[in-house]
Amino acid sequence: MKSVLQNFTRTEKFYLLVLAAVSVVVILPVLFNGIPYGYDLPHHYQCAMTFYEGFLNGDFYPSWSLNRNFGYGGMESRLYPPVSHYSLAVAYYFTGSWHIGSWLVFTIFTFAGALGIYLWAKEYLAARQALFAGCLYALMPYHLNQLYNTFFYAEFVGSSILPFSFYFVSRVCRRGKLIDVIGLAVSFAAIVLTHLPLTVIGSLCLAIYALTILKRENLFAQIGKLAAGVLLGLAASSFFWTKVLLERDLMAKTSVYADPWLDYRFHFLLTPIQSFEDALLTRIYETSSFYYDLMFLMTVVLVVGCTIPFLIWLKGREFKMKGVWILFGLSVFLAIPFSRFFWDAFKPLQEVQFPWRWLAIVSIAAAMLSAGFVNHLFEWFKTKNRPLALIICGCILSFVTYSVSQVIRQAPYIETSGVEAFMNKTKAEIGFTFWWTNWTRKEAFDVKEKVLAKGREAQINKWTATEKEFQIAAGESSEARAAVFYHPNWQATVNNVPATIKPDANGAILIPVQNGESSVRLTFVEPSAVKAGQWTSALTWLAFIFLIGAGARKKFSSEASQVSFDSEFECH
C-alpha cells in the first residue's frame, strides 16, 4: 500500500482523501437510518448468509445453501456471482453486525467507484478535473438508486468496479505494460464475478471503447494485449462461469416460473406505461418507469449543461474523450425505444433484461464528460463569461440536490434497531422462485420433516449445506424423502452402496432404501468441468500474485539502488 501511495503527489493524496470523505457522506444515512430496503434485498442477504454459514463450517465457497427456502437450499450461490455477497459475509464475520458491516461495505464500494472514475479521468484530464469526475460519480442518481431504492446491490458493486476496466483498457493501449494487462484481467474477472448483466453491457462497451483509442502503430500488439487481459480475466473467473454454462438450463427462471417483469420489451426509457395482469406489479412499474425517466433526464441535462457551452467555445481546439462520448451516445441509444430492433436481433443483449440498466454506462460517461471542462469553468468566473459559469454551476447544484432529495432522502429503510431481527427472519425464507430448480414446486414446503420414510423412524447425524447423513430404522422397503431440492450433482449412498436418487412430484430428493436399517449419505459433488475451472482459476490468481510480487520487488530493488547511488554520489 505504501509503494502504491508513493506514486501519488501530495496534492493527489489529498484528492483521494476528498473522494473518501464524499463516499462516507454519501453512505452516512445508512449508518443513522438503517439498511435501504429494495425488492432484491432479501435475495442478496440470503446469499450473503449462505457464504457466512460456509465460513463457520470451513467451506469458503459453498456449492449449495443450507437454510434458504426453509432448509431445502438452492442454486443461488452457484449461479449468482459471489463478490458482492462474499463482501457482506466477510464484513458480518468481522463486525458481528449486518448493519455496521453493510455500511462499511457500501462505503468501500462507493469509494472504489469514485476512485475508478478518478484514475480513468486522469488519463485525459488534470487531477483536479478527475477529482470532480469522481465526486460526481458518487452522486449519480442511478448509481445511488442501485443501493438506496431498488437495492440492486450486485449491480451497484459492479458499477463501482467497471471504471477500473476502462482505466486499464486505456493503460494497455497507451503503455502496454504487463501490470496493465494484469489490471485489466483482474478488473474484468471482478465484473464477471459480480453481476452478469453488467458483464454483458461492460464487455460490449469495453470493446467499443478500445476500438476508439487504438493507435495505428503497434496495432496488433495492443489488440493482443487486450485479448490477453480479457482471456486471463475469464480464466480467473472460470470457477464460477463454468457452473453457469453447465447449469443455467436447470433453473426454473424460464421454464417453470417465467416472470413477465423480466421481459426487456417493457423496460425502455421514455415509453408509454405498460399494464400487467398483476395490479401491484403494474403500480410498481408505473412508479419505477417515471422514476428512471427522471433520473435519465437529470443526468442528460447535467451533461448538456456542463459541456455544450464549452464545446461551442472549443472551436477546433483539441477535442478530448471521443471514446467516452461514443459510450455516452451508445448507452443513451440502447436505453430508449429506437434501439428495439437491435435488442430483438442481438440475443445476448436480452440477458440484460432491463434496457434502463444502460443508465450504469450513462452515469459513468456523464461523470467523465461533465468534469472535462471544469478548469475552464473556474477561469470563466474571472471573465465576461461569469453569468454562463453561474448557470452551469446552477445546473450542477440542481443535479446534486435531486440526487440527495429524491434518491437518498426518499429511500425506505430497515430501521437500525430492526436490522438483525429482519435478517434472522429472512435467513430461512423462500427465495426468488426463478432461482429454484426445474423440478421444484412450492408444495414441497408443506412437508416440514427433514427426512420421511413411510412411518420408519429417522435420526439425523449430520446436516450441512453439502452433506446430509441420517439413519433410517428397519421397516418395509420404500423411498426416503429428504427435504432438499433435487439437483443432478447430489449423490447418495445407502449402507455405503451408491444409490440412484430422483425428484418427487414437488422437487424433493427421493432415495431408495431396503427393509433393513439404512445408513444414508447425501453429498453434493462438483462435476469434473467445474473442478477444472476451479484449478484454472486458482493457478491464474497465483500467477497474478507472483507476477505482481516480482514486479514490486524489481521496482523496489531499482529504487533502492538509485537511493544508494545518490547517497554515494553525495558523499563524494
Buried (B, 14 or more C-beta within 10 A) or exposed (E): EEEEEEEEEEEBEEBBEBBBEBBBBBBEBBBEBBBBBBBBBBBBBBBBBBBBBBBEEEBEEBBBBBBBBBBBBBBBBBBBBBBBBBBBBBBBEEBEBBBBBBBBBBBBBBBBBBBBBBBBBBBBBEBBBBBBBBBBBBBBBBBBBBBBBBBBBBBBBBBBBBBBBBBBBBBBBEEBEEBBBBBBBBBBBBBBBBBBBBBBBBBBBBEEBBEBBBEEEEEEEBBBBBEBBBEBBBBBBBBBBBBBEBBEEBBBBEEBBEEEBBEBBBBBBBBEEBEBEEEEBBEBBEEBBEBBBEBBEBBBBBBBBBBEBBEEEBEEEEEBBEBBBBBBEBBBEBBBBEBBEEBEEEEEBBEBBBBBBBBBBBBBBBBBBBBBBBBBBEEBEEEEBEEBBEEBBEBBEBBBEBBBEBBBEEBEBBEBEBBBEBBEEBBBEBBBBBBBBBBBBEEBBEBEEBBBBEEBEBEEEEBBBBBBBBBBEEBEEBBBBBBBBBBEBBBBBBEEEEBEBEBBEBBBBBBBBBEEEBBBBBEBEBBEEBEBBBEBBEEBBEBBEEBBEEBEEEEEEEEEEEEEEEEEEEEE
